[in-house]
């Protein structure tokens, strides 16, 4: 009898053995094996894991172990997305270099991950903050620049005057700087670097067909909406203004030197209804012309610029604007209409200018009503009988947004909207003031960050501002260490040694002090794992062709339109640069649900309490210290709500295997999971039951029985209980296999093993615990024990190896072949034959499926219970329903 289940002892033992044998080291090629690449999104080294991380990694590890047992050559690496703002903030707050802070966090989190027994190939580990990694970011930047995929232009950014630096969106809180709560954040125009992702907009959209059925439809929809393809017309309005061009203008000019304001519209049929036009407060026309002509509106314009861009376009946001004092000319009828600057127009969508048709667009309608601007109906709705509805400007309560028949539109009157769209666009093309076009909501990727802790952009400027790319042999351009972290300005600007260089031509040069967006790091890291120690290349093309696209990628849906879209763009760019041949980075995507936990909010203290600070009485939560009743919710685990669970504490109390089983069992992987200590305890009990069952009965199994030929079991020699447990085993192997293959439904797989364990317990009591166990029962018990242990390897690998070794095996479980099932043994070979007398059930007896009519009748007539109602009476007839029942009809 083995000693009591001790997860900490068992798990350390097997983690040490795995490490000593380096069992998770993978090869880029294994003879006779198909490659399978499983990857969880790598972690930001915040310092501590939480159970949200655990769920993601447990899912990936279960897949990796399963696929290895299925005979694949599995690649399962891990690394660190280790550039970013938190490290820089820590440097400011604590005076420590971000590299030191990052390394310490990585070391701690790596230690925590190893406590979970995850099957990572740590030899391939990478950290994006190392020069060995970001060197290749710089090389890609240079090659993309040469291919026309990188450019520089001016754009507006969040700017804190006190910090004298750019703020990320998450650092702006209610319009104030996160570090200076009384300082208004303003919009400042800076010259910044962009990746030309728009060149791939259509391909990114069309690529969804390759991904459909393999990626969640929700992710594809989110990307489709983000790319935002619209078919419509580009319409040119001429500014009624004599513009003096000094040669430095960013405005669009025609051959006459007139300013052209291009707008994109999906409704050219409403062009005759334009009563004003609007531009975004960030539009170059505002600074170059409008504010010079009308400086009195600057304060209002800047107030609009400083509004949150997402909030500005919300449906419930009040539409605000200011008249520019200028007019534009409608290209189809020559009418002059007012030009406004409005908050509901963004430079990030379309052209940053809108033709306003308030009678037929709801936003324009609200704006026009507020500022008493004209409305003009040019599309008349049609009723269900095809007749024009009676409408008038005076009676409009909302915009008429549905298609209809054109009115007040000169030669286009009487056309329906679809016909008018084509005809009006043809007119625009003929007069050279418009064209049919496709527009994308997607804008180019701004990668400039005025930060220290990121990849230096490999660009040098001469004294005239001309751009020079860093020489290949000088890569990587390393981050300097003589940096002052005081929270003010761009830290790289403080390093004279970094900034000031001599160009190859002998001229003085100044380095670019912006760094790259950290999404650049995560856009190709899956490729670096293939050759993470290569100092000559980012990776070998042959390896990329062998391993990509990644077979299974796992991560949160919150990355749908940033990381996942950028990675797809980057992969296609690398394809066009000759690095890879494949079109997509990730073949299949699993977006795991969030992990939820109870939160406890104190209204008196105005903070979230930790769970240890709360207690429950009569179903309500109270502060242990003050007795205050707390507001409780079940919410996403987060630091801000103090409702996270430390997996290290969980492992210490229940073990890593219990934690893994619970996270995989509590919900399907794509659904939310509510963390529950009772559920965790239940997972522990399940493992403990299996542990005690195997350890307590292993000696009664046939140690010489091998898996070939059903462990030598002679099927004809089985008794009923043998047959039932073997049938249940093979049904379970089938169920577990199908559950994992069917989108990794580990919850139903584990549930099936739990059911099997119940039957095993019964079989133990009724067969194994008895004297004189038959040879067949011993062989069957061996098969049941071994296959059950192998079934739990993806979920509870430590205890699986412990029990496997206890059965006398010398291998690691994940090196074994995944259990097979015999389809024939999953089927029922017996059934309960119902015996009726005059239609009333009198007995049920076990019978073989396919029993003959005569034999079924014989069983019924020999039934002792049925005889009580048959004896002494005349049998009129016997009705046999095959494989179901026998009804004996009697009289007398």
Helices and strands as residue ranges (DSSP letters): H 7-21, E 35-40, H 51-69, E 73-75, E 79-80, H 85-94, H 98-115, G 122-124, E 126-127, H 131-146, E 150-160, E 165-167, G 169-171, E 172-173, E 176-177, E 185-195, G 197-200, H 201-206, H 208-211, H 217-227, E 229-239, E 260-265, G 268-273, E 276-279, H 284-285, I 286-290, H 291-293, G 295-297, H 298-305, H 309-312, E 321-329, E 336-342, E 353-356, H 362-371, E 379-380, G 393-395, E 405-406, G 410-412, H 417-431, E 434-440, E 445-446, E 448-449, E 459-462, E 467-469, G 472-474, G 491-494, H 496-499, E 500-502, E 508-511, E 515-516, G 521-523, H 525-528, G 529-531, H 541-547, E 550-555, G 557-559, H 563-576, E 586-591, E 595-602, E 607-609, G 611-613, E 614-617, E 620-623, E 631-636, H 647-654, H 656-665, E 673-674, H 677-697, G 698-700, G 710-712, G 715-717, H 720-741, H 746-763, I 764-768, H 775-791, H 797-806, G 813-815, H 823-826, E 830-837, E 840-848, H 853-862, H 864-870, E 874-881, E 885-891
